[in-house]
Amino acid sequence: MTPISIKRIHSLSYSARFTALLGTSLLSVGLAQAAPVEIEVWHTLNAHNASEFEKLAKQFNGEQSEVKVILKGFASQTALRSPESRALAAKRKPDLVQIEDDRSPEATAQNKDIMPLYDLLKQYPISDQGWFLGQTTGFVRDSKNRLLAFPFMAEIPVLFYNLDAYKKAGLKTSPMATTWTDLQADLIALRDKGDYDCPYATSQQVTVHFENLAPINNSLYAIPNNGLDGAKGVTLNFDSVYMRHMAIMASWKRTQLFTTYSNGNEPDALFAQGKCAVLTSGSGSLGQFQATKGLKVGVAPLPFHPLATTKPGAPFVSGSALWVIAGNPKEQNKGTAQFLAFLSKPVLAAQWHQRTGFLPLTDAAFRAADVAFYDNVVGARDVVQNMKRTPEKNQRGFRLQHYDRIEQILIHEFNDTLDGKTPAILAMNIAMDESKPIIQQGEAPAKAAGPARKK
């Protein structure tokens, strides 16, 4: 349409001038209304994964003009929940927030500030949402199998190892040790022949050495049925496998095989710097290791104990998810759904999986993953294939109320055991006894504070 000049407007009659000016005014209003709806996403991703997320947001913003995604990063989940963050949210609510798995997603979904994802998807459906894999999304599903949040940062604990360190110690780089006993032999070689002061380190010590000790060795973490039935009287199930495992870890600490541990992700940096040869951490750390210049890394499933099982199980899927914040205008909710639909596209979901180490969201994302990725990362194919299996009874996750408080007890007892302050058997019994009232009534105080994860 040819624009109307001011000179031409003045040459028209009063009525015509009014109509022309009104049309121009309405056009201006229309342009103002065409401004994109802003969607704010709060996250606690590490630097590498945050960079990949920024790329996706930039691509989304560039492909359409209706919605603009703005990402805001926080140093940790603790920082995200700080009074300063709450003050920001009071002025302008975010639309999506990354929240770590607290092992009671139904309770999180009942918070007045949360909109369950299935409610958003009722209004603005994502095509093929039925493809969301049960194996990788169970930790954010309720008892009716409804998705409560968008599991974009789903991960499993894995074992990373430095390929050059293994070669230096005269060890084969594939296949990797599958049992803790075999891993011990590798660590001795890394200490004595490879001259490593930190043969083995662990991040997320509770996830690796407590939670997943159960499903990998085909036992229950909590009884009955890992708390999934909502039954009363649920307790942690620290059997002889736990006593033996913790005793082994304490012996590794005494003999300088196991020197660095945290419930956060600080040891990840030491592994990336080549200071530690073997690391157990979340799969979401893979991306930053791949991007670290000079670091050649292999990945393997967590080891198992052959006295407990001859066929190891799969670990629990956990991590964190994007939760929808309630109380935002409809246009923002619609924009949020558009962004989540964009992230669900098979090619993009596959890229996110390969560039970060987080698990694929859908079956299509599994199939869209580049074969070269699995060829380039030693052991990655086996880890991913392991997760494609339908989880057994003991591997479907667990539900425990007030788990953040229980986790602090487990951190305390783990540290005391490795420091030689408390024998393994006593430490496990203390952990079970002190966690019981928290699970059942939620009245016992937490014992210690641990660092927050950042993935």
C-alpha positions as CSV (number, residue, x, y, z in Angstrom):
1,M,0.0,0.0,0.0
2,T,1.3,3.5,-0.9
3,P,2.0,5.5,2.3
4,I,0.0,8.7,2.8
5,S,2.2,11.8,3.0
6,I,1.5,14.7,5.4
7,K,1.4,17.1,2.4
8,R,-1.3,15.0,0.8
9,I,-3.3,14.8,4.1
10,H,-3.4,18.6,4.3
11,S,-4.8,18.8,0.7
12,L,-7.8,16.7,1.6
13,S,-11.1,17.8,3.2
14,Y,-11.4,17.9,6.9
15,S,-13.3,14.7,7.0
16,A,-10.9,13.0,4.7
17,R,-7.9,14.4,6.7
18,F,-9.5,13.0,9.9
19,T,-10.0,9.6,8.3
20,A,-6.4,9.5,6.9
21,L,-4.9,10.6,10.2
22,L,-7.0,8.1,12.1
23,G,-5.8,5.4,9.7
24,T,-2.2,6.4,10.3
25,S,-2.8,6.5,14.1
26,L,-4.4,3.0,14.0
27,L,-1.5,1.8,11.9
28,S,0.9,3.1,14.7
29,V,-1.2,1.3,17.3
30,G,-1.1,-1.9,15.2
31,L,2.7,-1.6,15.0
32,A,2.9,-1.2,18.8
33,Q,0.7,-4.2,19.3
34,A,2.9,-6.2,17.0
35,A,5.8,-6.0,19.4
36,P,6.9,-9.5,20.4
37,V,5.7,-11.0,23.7
38,E,8.6,-11.4,26.0
39,I,9.2,-14.8,27.7
40,E,11.7,-14.8,30.5
41,V,13.5,-18.1,31.4
42,W,15.6,-18.4,34.6
43,H,18.2,-21.1,34.6
44,T,21.3,-22.4,36.5
45,L,23.2,-24.0,33.6
46,N,27.0,-24.1,33.6
47,A,28.8,-21.9,31.2
48,H,29.0,-24.4,28.3
49,N,25.4,-25.5,28.6
50,A,24.2,-21.9,29.0
51,S,26.0,-21.0,25.8
52,E,24.2,-23.8,23.9
53,F,20.8,-22.7,25.4
54,E,21.6,-19.1,24.3
55,K,22.1,-20.4,20.7
56,L,18.7,-22.1,20.8
57,A,16.9,-19.0,22.2
58,K,18.6,-16.8,19.5
59,Q,17.5,-19.2,16.8
60,F,13.9,-19.2,18.1
61,N,13.9,-15.4,18.3
62,G,15.2,-15.2,14.7
63,E,12.7,-17.6,13.2
64,Q,9.6,-15.7,14.2
65,S,8.6,-12.3,15.5
66,E,5.7,-13.0,17.8
67,V,7.7,-14.1,20.8
68,K,11.1,-13.1,22.2
69,V,12.8,-15.3,24.7
70,I,15.1,-13.7,27.3
71,L,17.4,-16.0,29.3
72,K,18.6,-15.1,32.8
73,G,21.3,-17.2,34.4
74,F,21.9,-17.7,38.1
75,A,25.1,-19.1,39.7
76,S,23.2,-21.9,41.5
77,Q,19.8,-23.1,42.6
78,T,20.5,-21.4,46.0
79,A,21.0,-18.1,44.2
80,L,17.9,-18.6,42.2
81,R,15.9,-19.0,45.4
82,S,17.5,-16.0,47.1
83,P,15.6,-13.0,48.5
84,E,17.1,-10.9,45.7
85,S,15.6,-13.3,43.1
86,R,12.3,-13.3,44.8
87,A,12.3,-9.5,44.7
88,L,12.9,-9.7,41.0
89,A,10.1,-12.1,40.6
90,A,7.7,-9.9,42.5
91,K,8.3,-7.1,39.9
92,R,8.1,-9.3,36.8
93,K,7.4,-13.1,37.1
94,P,9.6,-15.3,34.9
95,D,7.7,-17.7,32.6
96,L,9.9,-20.7,33.0
97,V,12.3,-21.6,35.8
98,Q,14.9,-24.5,35.9
99,I,14.2,-26.4,39.1
100,E,16.2,-29.4,40.3
101,D,14.5,-32.7,41.0
102,D,13.5,-32.8,44.6
103,R,12.1,-36.3,44.4
104,S,8.5,-35.1,45.1
105,P,7.4,-33.4,41.9
106,E,3.7,-33.6,42.8
107,A,4.4,-31.4,45.8
108,T,6.2,-28.9,43.6
109,A,3.3,-28.9,41.2
110,Q,0.9,-28.0,44.0
111,N,2.7,-24.8,44.7
112,K,0.5,-21.8,44.0
113,D,3.3,-20.3,41.8
114,I,3.5,-23.3,39.5
115,M,1.3,-24.3,36.6
116,P,1.7,-28.1,35.8
117,L,2.9,-28.5,32.2
118,Y,-0.1,-30.7,31.3
119,D,-2.4,-27.7,32.1
120,L,-0.4,-25.5,29.7
121,L,-0.4,-28.2,27.0
122,K,-4.2,-28.6,27.3
123,Q,-4.5,-25.0,26.1
124,Y,-1.6,-25.0,23.7
125,P,-0.7,-28.6,22.7
126,I,2.7,-29.6,21.5
127,S,2.5,-31.9,18.4
128,D,3.5,-35.4,19.1
129,Q,3.9,-34.8,22.9
130,G,3.0,-38.5,23.3
131,W,6.5,-39.3,22.1
132,F,8.1,-38.0,25.3
133,L,10.1,-41.0,26.6
134,G,9.0,-42.5,29.9
135,Q,12.6,-43.5,30.5
136,T,13.8,-39.9,30.5
137,T,10.7,-38.0,31.8
138,G,9.5,-40.1,34.7
139,F,11.1,-37.9,37.3
140,V,8.6,-35.1,36.4
141,R,5.5,-37.2,35.9
142,D,2.7,-37.6,38.5
143,S,0.9,-40.8,39.5
144,K,-1.4,-40.4,36.5
145,N,1.6,-40.2,34.2
146,R,1.0,-36.6,33.3
147,L,4.0,-34.3,32.6
148,L,4.4,-31.7,35.3
149,A,7.4,-29.9,33.8
150,F,9.6,-29.9,30.7
151,P,12.5,-32.3,31.4
152,F,15.0,-30.4,29.3
153,M,17.9,-31.1,31.6
154,A,17.3,-34.8,32.3
155,E,20.5,-36.7,33.1
156,I,22.0,-39.8,34.6
157,P,25.2,-40.3,36.6
158,V,28.0,-41.7,34.5
159,L,31.7,-42.4,34.8
160,F,34.1,-40.2,32.8
161,Y,37.7,-41.1,32.2
162,N,40.7,-39.3,30.7
163,L,41.9,-41.3,27.7
164,D,45.4,-39.9,27.8
165,A,45.7,-40.7,31.5
166,Y,44.8,-44.3,30.8
167,K,47.4,-44.5,28.1
168,K,50.0,-43.0,30.3
169,A,49.3,-45.6,33.0
170,G,49.4,-48.4,30.4
171,L,45.7,-49.2,30.7
172,K,43.4,-50.0,27.8
173,T,40.8,-47.3,27.0
174,S,38.0,-49.6,26.0
175,P,36.1,-51.4,27.3
176,M,36.1,-49.6,30.6
177,A,35.9,-51.3,34.0
178,T,32.4,-52.4,34.8
179,T,32.8,-53.3,38.5
180,W,34.1,-51.3,41.4
181,T,36.8,-53.9,41.9
182,D,38.1,-53.6,38.4
183,L,38.0,-49.8,38.7
184,Q,40.1,-50.1,41.8
185,A,42.9,-51.9,39.8
186,D,42.8,-49.0,37.2
187,L,43.0,-46.4,40.0
188,I,46.1,-48.1,41.5
189,A,47.8,-48.0,38.1
190,L,46.8,-44.3,37.6
191,R,48.3,-43.5,41.0
192,D,51.5,-45.5,40.7
193,K,52.2,-45.6,37.0
194,G,50.4,-42.5,35.8
195,D,51.6,-40.5,38.8
196,Y,48.1,-39.0,39.5
197,D,47.5,-37.3,42.8
198,C,43.8,-37.5,42.1
199,P,43.0,-40.9,40.5
200,Y,39.3,-40.7,41.2
201,A,36.9,-37.9,42.1
202,T,33.2,-37.6,42.3
203,S,30.6,-34.8,41.9
204,Q,27.0,-35.3,43.0
205,Q,28.2,-37.8,45.7
206,V,24.7,-38.5,47.0
207,T,23.4,-39.3,43.5
208,V,26.3,-41.5,42.6
209,H,27.1,-43.3,45.9
210,F,23.7,-43.5,47.6
211,E,20.7,-43.1,45.2
212,N,22.1,-45.1,42.2
213,L,23.9,-47.8,44.2
214,A,20.4,-49.3,44.5
215,P,19.0,-49.6,40.9
216,I,22.4,-50.4,39.4
217,N,22.7,-53.3,41.8
218,N,19.1,-54.3,41.4
219,S,17.7,-53.3,44.8
220,L,15.3,-50.8,46.2
221,Y,16.6,-47.4,47.4
222,A,13.6,-47.1,49.7
223,I,11.0,-49.6,50.9
224,P,8.3,-50.2,50.0
225,N,8.6,-49.8,46.2
226,N,10.9,-46.7,46.4
227,G,8.1,-44.7,47.8
228,L,6.2,-44.7,44.5
229,D,3.0,-46.1,46.0
230,G,2.6,-43.3,48.5
231,A,2.5,-45.8,51.3
232,K,3.2,-44.8,54.9
233,G,6.2,-46.0,56.8
234,V,8.7,-45.6,53.9
235,T,12.3,-45.9,54.9
236,L,15.7,-45.9,53.2
237,N,17.0,-49.4,52.4
238,F,20.7,-49.4,53.1
239,D,21.6,-53.1,53.0
240,S,24.9,-54.9,53.0
241,V,25.7,-53.5,49.5
242,Y,25.8,-50.0,51.0
243,M,27.9,-51.1,54.0
244,R,30.4,-52.8,51.7
245,H,30.5,-49.9,49.2
246,M,31.1,-47.3,51.8
247,A,33.9,-49.3,53.4
248,I,35.5,-49.6,50.0
249,M,35.2,-45.8,49.4
250,A,36.8,-45.2,52.9
251,S,39.7,-47.5,52.0
252,W,40.2,-45.7,48.7
253,K,40.4,-42.4,50.6
254,R,43.0,-43.8,53.0
255,T,45.2,-45.1,50.1
256,Q,44.9,-41.9,48.0
257,L,42.8,-43.4,45.3
258,F,39.8,-41.2,46.1
259,T,40.8,-37.7,47.0
260,T,38.1,-35.3,45.9
261,Y,34.4,-35.4,46.4
262,S,31.5,-33.0,46.6
263,N,27.7,-33.0,46.3
264,G,28.1,-30.1,43.9
265,N,30.0,-30.1,40.6
266,E,33.3,-28.6,41.7
267,P,35.3,-31.8,40.9
268,D,34.2,-31.4,37.2
269,A,36.6,-28.5,36.8
270,L,39.5,-30.6,38.2
271,F,38.7,-33.3,35.7
272,A,38.5,-30.9,32.8
273,Q,41.9,-29.5,33.8
274,G,43.4,-33.0,33.7
275,K,44.1,-33.0,37.4
276,C,41.8,-36.0,38.1
277,A,41.9,-39.1,35.9
278,V,38.4,-40.6,36.6
279,L,35.2,-38.8,37.6
280,T,31.7,-39.8,38.4
281,S,29.2,-37.0,37.7
282,G,26.0,-36.2,35.8
283,S,25.9,-36.8,32.0
284,G,25.1,-33.1,31.6
285,S,28.8,-32.4,32.1
286,L,29.8,-34.2,28.9
287,G,29.3,-31.1,26.7
288,Q,31.8,-29.0,28.6
289,F,34.4,-31.8,28.6
290,Q,34.0,-32.2,24.8
291,A,34.5,-28.5,24.4
292,T,37.7,-28.4,26.6
293,K,40.7,-28.1,24.4
294,G,43.2,-31.0,24.8
295,L,40.9,-33.2,26.9
296,K,40.1,-36.6,25.4
297,V,37.3,-38.2,27.4
298,G,35.5,-41.5,27.5
299,V,32.2,-42.2,29.2
300,A,30.9,-45.4,30.8
301,P,28.0,-46.5,33.0
302,L,28.5,-46.5,36.7
303,P,30.3,-49.6,38.0
304,F,28.4,-52.3,39.9
305,H,29.2,-54.8,42.7
306,P,29.4,-58.4,41.3
307,L,28.5,-59.9,44.7
308,A,25.2,-58.1,44.5
309,T,24.2,-58.8,40.9
310,T,25.6,-60.3,37.8
311,K,23.5,-58.1,35.5
312,P,23.7,-54.4,36.4
313,G,20.5,-52.3,36.1
314,A,20.1,-48.8,34.8
315,P,20.4,-45.7,37.0
316,F,17.6,-43.4,38.0
317,V,17.0,-40.5,35.6
318,S,17.0,-37.2,37.4
319,G,18.5,-33.7,36.8
320,S,16.3,-30.7,36.5
321,A,13.4,-29.4,34.4
322,L,11.8,-26.1,33.2
323,W,8.7,-25.4,35.3
324,V,5.9,-23.1,34.1
325,I,5.2,-20.2,36.4
326,A,1.5,-19.5,37.1
327,G,-0.2,-16.2,37.0
328,N,1.2,-14.8,33.8
329,P,-1.0,-13.4,31.0
330,K,-2.4,-15.7,28.4
331,E,-0.2,-14.3,25.7
332,Q,2.9,-15.1,27.7
333,N,1.6,-18.6,28.4
334,K,1.0,-19.1,24.7
335,G,4.5,-17.8,23.9
336,T,5.9,-20.2,26.5
337,A,4.2,-23.1,24.8
338,Q,5.6,-22.0,21.5
339,F,9.1,-22.0,22.9
340,L,8.7,-25.4,24.4
341,A,7.3,-26.8,21.1
342,F,10.4,-25.4,19.4
343,L,12.7,-27.1,21.9
344,S,10.9,-30.4,21.3
345,K,11.7,-30.5,17.6
346,P,13.6,-33.7,17.0
347,V,16.6,-32.2,15.3
348,L,17.0,-29.5,18.0
349,A,16.4,-31.9,20.8
350,A,19.0,-34.2,19.3
351,Q,21.5,-31.4,19.0
352,W,20.9,-30.4,22.6
353,H,21.5,-34.0,23.7
354,Q,24.8,-34.3,21.8
355,R,26.2,-30.9,22.7
356,T,25.4,-31.1,26.4
357,G,25.1,-34.7,27.5
358,F,21.5,-34.3,28.7
359,L,19.2,-37.1,27.7
360,P,17.0,-37.0,24.6
361,L,13.4,-35.9,25.3
362,T,11.7,-38.0,22.6
363,D,12.1,-41.2,20.6
364,A,12.5,-39.0,17.5
365,A,15.4,-37.1,19.2
366,F,17.1,-40.5,19.9
367,R,16.8,-41.4,16.2
368,A,17.8,-38.0,15.0
369,A,21.1,-38.0,16.9
370,D,24.2,-38.0,14.6
371,V,25.9,-41.4,14.5
372,A,29.3,-39.6,14.4
373,F,28.6,-38.3,17.9
374,Y,28.5,-41.8,19.3
375,D,31.6,-42.7,17.3
376,N,33.6,-39.8,18.5
377,V,32.8,-40.2,22.3
378,V,34.2,-43.5,23.5
379,G,31.5,-45.4,25.3
380,A,28.6,-43.0,24.6
381,R,26.7,-45.4,22.5
382,D,26.6,-48.0,25.3
383,V,25.4,-45.5,27.8
384,V,22.6,-44.2,25.5
385,Q,21.6,-47.7,24.4
386,N,21.3,-48.7,28.1
387,M,18.8,-45.9,28.7
388,K,16.6,-47.0,25.8
389,R,15.5,-50.1,27.7
390,T,12.3,-50.1,29.6
391,P,13.3,-49.5,33.2
392,E,12.8,-52.4,35.6
393,K,10.8,-52.2,38.9
394,N,13.8,-50.9,40.9
395,Q,14.9,-48.3,38.3
396,R,11.7,-46.2,37.8
397,G,12.8,-43.5,40.3
398,F,11.8,-42.8,43.8
399,R,9.6,-40.4,45.8
400,L,10.5,-39.1,49.2
401,Q,9.1,-36.0,50.8
402,H,11.5,-33.4,52.2
403,Y,14.3,-35.1,50.3
404,D,16.5,-31.9,50.4
405,R,16.8,-32.4,54.2
406,I,17.5,-36.1,53.9
407,E,20.2,-35.3,51.4
408,Q,22.0,-33.2,53.9
409,I,22.2,-36.1,56.3
410,L,23.6,-38.4,53.6
411,I,26.3,-35.8,52.7
412,H,27.3,-35.6,56.4
413,E,27.5,-39.4,56.9
414,F,29.4,-39.8,53.6
415,N,32.0,-37.2,54.6
416,D,32.3,-38.6,58.1
417,T,32.9,-42.2,56.7
418,L,35.5,-41.1,54.2
419,D,37.2,-38.9,56.9
420,G,37.4,-41.9,59.2
421,K,35.2,-40.4,61.8
422,T,32.4,-42.9,61.5
423,P,32.6,-46.6,60.4
424,A,30.6,-47.4,57.3
425,I,28.0,-49.7,59.1
426,L,27.3,-47.1,61.8
427,A,27.1,-44.3,59.3
428,M,24.5,-46.1,57.2
429,N,22.4,-46.9,60.3
430,I,22.6,-43.3,61.4
431,A,21.5,-42.1,58.0
432,M,18.5,-44.4,58.0
433,D,17.5,-43.5,61.6
434,E,17.8,-39.8,61.2
435,S,16.0,-39.7,57.8
436,K,13.0,-41.8,59.0
437,P,11.2,-39.0,60.9
438,I,11.8,-36.6,58.0
439,I,10.3,-39.0,55.5
440,Q,7.3,-39.8,57.8
441,Q,6.7,-36.5,59.6
442,G,9.1,-34.0,58.2
443,E,10.1,-32.7,61.6
444,A,13.8,-33.6,62.1
445,P,16.3,-30.8,61.4
446,A,18.8,-31.0,58.6
447,K,22.4,-31.7,59.7
448,A,24.6,-29.9,57.2
449,A,24.4,-27.8,54.0
450,G,25.9,-28.9,50.7
451,P,26.8,-26.9,47.6
452,A,24.2,-26.6,44.9
453,R,24.6,-28.3,41.5
454,K,25.0,-26.3,38.4
455,K,24.2,-28.0,35.1
